[in-house]
Amino acid sequence: MQVLCSTGAFTRSSDPNSHEEILKYGQELMADGLEIIFYPRWYQQQERIVRALRPCRLPFPVLHMEKSIGDSFGSSDASEREQGVLRFEQNCAFARQLGARIAVLHLWGMPESDDHLERNLQLLARCLDLTEQYGLELTIETIPCTHADPLSNVRRAIEHDRRARIALDTEFLVWHNQLENVFSADWLWQEKLVRHVHLKDHKGELASEGVRYYLHPGEGLIDFHSFVRQLRRAGFDGALSLEARAIDATGQVEVDRIQTSLRFIRRLLTEGKQDILSADG
């Protein structure tokens, strides 16, 4: 398993120079690569941003697609859904330009959330055709829902089109009381459907009074030691991506906090290997 860091840990969509922050901070991180998140303002500057990012020391094996795409897919307006498909393809092109192999998609999103998931699913086959065309593997993330729950929704996506794959998010699964269900859901592992994992901690609410909480692994209630051991037993061999923001109230990037979390994740993997060797011995 590789250890990645999401660029969302040290950038914000409101920052017009977010790609420059990737070069500034990303190169010094103790990661095997970066999961790059596509921000809305990048649509008009895609070629310039690609040229700027190519010198980065760390590779970009994973692209987190721009989050409004799923919102568009759930719209009752057909033209807005088509616009979402166009943005999806632009994200695919960006991913290929940077050498990404996996794309993470929020298939649904606010304000519709999953209330009309059938609309979102209608576009899934076209999206999978596009990712195949661009040499990508599409994973649907287990994000929060208002109608059903994350595991039920990603299962519907798999049943709709067997080419789809899944990205787990620890925080969102705990928020829906589903983290333990992951390893009892045989359908997730029999065909190796889980291709990527986001690691964030959790100890209550996602946000309060409009302020989003971000807890790094070890700062909340999730037992990541047990979680990673179970991933190994289930045969997971994808990447673990730190996806918790580390920007303080003054806007400064907390590099030490990110590095501490990346070291924590590496220790989890080392422990997992030792457990396997002990069991084999």
N, C-alpha and C positions, 0 to 999 in steps of 0.2 A: 504494500500500500504506500502510495506517495503522500506527502504532506504538502498541501497547497495553502496559500493565503488569498482570500478574496480581496480584490482592490477596494471593495466597499469598507474594509477595515480602516482605511486611511484616506479615503476620498469621499466627496459628497456631490450629488448630482447638481447642486446649486453652484458649484465652483466652476467657473469657465475654464480654468486651467487644470482640471482634474487629471488629464493625461500626463501633465508635467509632474504632478505629485507621484504618479506611478513610477516615473524614472527616478525621482528624488528618493523615494522611500523603498520602492520594491526591490531595488538592486541589493540592498543590505540585509534583507530578511533571511532568516534561517529556514527557508522553504525550498521545496523541489521545483516549484513553479507558482504561477499566479492564476487565480480564477478571475478573469477580467469581466467587469460588469459594464454593459453598454448603457451610456446615459443619453437622455433625450436630445440634449443639445449637440450630440455627436453626429446626428443624421446629416447636417449641412457641412460637416468638416471631416468626413470619414477618411478620405485619402490622406489628408494632412496629418491626421492623428495616427494612422497606420505608419506613415513614414517616420513620425516622431518616436513611436514605440518600438520599432524594429531593433534599435541598438540595445534594448533592455537585456541585462545579463540573464535574468530568469525567463524561462519559456512561458507561454500562455496555453496550456493544454486544454483549458476549459473556458468557455464563454457563458456568462450569465446574460441571457437575452434581456433587452430593455423591457421594463415591467409593465408598460401600458399596453403591450401587445395582447395579453390575455384579457384586459379590460375591453379592448376593441372586439375581440372574438365573441364576447358575451352580449354585445350591443344588439338592439332590435333594428338598428339601421344597417341595411345591407352595404351601403357605401363605406360605412365606418369599419365593418368587418373586412371588406376588401382592402382598405387602407392598412389594417392590421397585418394582412398577408404580405403586402408590399414591404412593410417595416420588418416583418419576419425575414423575408429574403435578404434585405439589406444587412440584417444582423448575421445571416449565414455567410454572406460575402465577406463581411468584416472578420468573422471567425476564420475563414479559410486563408485570408490574407495574413493573419497572425499565427497560423499553424495550429489552431485549436482542433481538437478531435471530438470533444463532447460539448453539446449545447444544453443549457439548463433553462427551462421555460416555465413561467407562471401561466398555466393554461387558463386559469380563471383569475379574476381580480375585481376589486371594488370599482364602482358601486354595486354591480350586479352580483359579484362573488360567484357562487355556484348555484344560484337560484334557478338559472336556466342553462344548466351545463350542457344540455343537448345542442345548444347553439355553438358552444365552444368546440364540442366534439365533431360537429359537422365539418370543421376546417382542419381536423387533425390529419387526415390522410394527405391533404395538400401540403401540410407542413412537413410530414415525413417524406414525401416525395422530394421536397426541396432540400431537406437535410441530406438525403441520400445523394442528390445531385452535387452537393457541395462537400461530400465526403465527411459528414458529421453523424454522430449518434445523438438522437434527441431524447432527453430525459425530462420527465414531468415532475416538478417539485411538489412535495407534500406541504403545501402552504395552507393557512387558515381558511375555513369555510364558514358559511352561515346557514347552509341548508343541510348538508350531510357532514362527512368527516373526510380528512385527507386520504386515508387508506381506501375508503370506499370509492372516492373519486378517481384516484389513480388506477384502481382496479377497473373501473368503468372505461377508462382510457385504453388500458391494455386489451380489454374485451372488444373495444371498438376497432382497434387496429393493433395487431400483435407485434408490429415493428416498434412500438413505443417502449421506452425504458423509464426508470424511476430514479429520482434523486431524493434521498431522505433528508429532512431537516429536524434535528433533535429538539430544538426549542418548540417548534410548531407541533410536533407530535406529542410532546409532553403537555402542551397547552390543551390539546384535545384528548389527553389521557390515553394516548395510543402508542407510546414508546415501547412498552412491554409487548404489545400486540404484534409488533414488527417481526419478532422472532418465532411467533407461533403461527404466522401466516405463511404456510408452506408455499403458496403460489408465488410469493415474492422470490423465493430462492431456487425453486426447482428448475427454472429456466434462466437463472442469473439475471433477473430483471433489474436489480438494484445496481446501478453503475456509478453512482456518485453520492457523497454524504457531506452535508453541511453540519459543522459543529458549533453550537452556541449553547450556553447554559440557560437555566430558567428557575425562578422561584416564586412565581405568582402571576402577575399580569404582564402583558406585552407592552403596555403603555399606561400612563396616568396623566390626565389633564393635557393630552396632546403630546406628551413627551415620550418618545420610544425608549424602552429599556434595552440595553445590550449588555449581557453578561458573558464573560469569557469562560471557557471550560475550567471548572474548579471553583468558580465564584457563586454557583447556585447549588441546586439540589440533585442534579443529574449525576448518576454513578457512571462516569465515562470509562472507568476501568472495566466494569462489567459489560458495558455497551460494546467496547472494542473487542473484548474476548468473544462476545457472541457474534460479532461481525465475522471474526476469523473462523469460528466454528461453522458459520453459515456459508463459508466459501467466498466471502467478498474479497475482491482483489482490485478495487478501484481506488480513488483518491479520497482522502479526508481533507476537507477544506475549512480552515478557520474563517467563520463568517460573522464575527462580532466586531462592531465598530469600536475604535479606540481613538476618539477625538475628544479632548476635554472641553470644558465650558468656554474657554477662550479661543477655541478653534485650533489648538495645537495637537499634532499627532503624537500619541503616546507610544512611541516606538518600543520602549522597554516592555510595556504591557503586551504588545503584539509578540515580541520575541519570547517572553515568558510563556505565553500560550502555545507558541510553536514548539518550544522545548517540552512543554507538558504533553503535547500530542505525540512527539517523538518517543517520549518515555512510555506512553501507552502502547506504542507499537513494539518497543523493545520488550516490555513485560509480556505482551501477547506471544512473541516468539519464544520467550523463555518458558511460558506455560505449555506451549506445544511440544518443545523439546523434553520437558519434564514428563509430559504424558506419554510421549513416544518411548522415553527411557524406561 
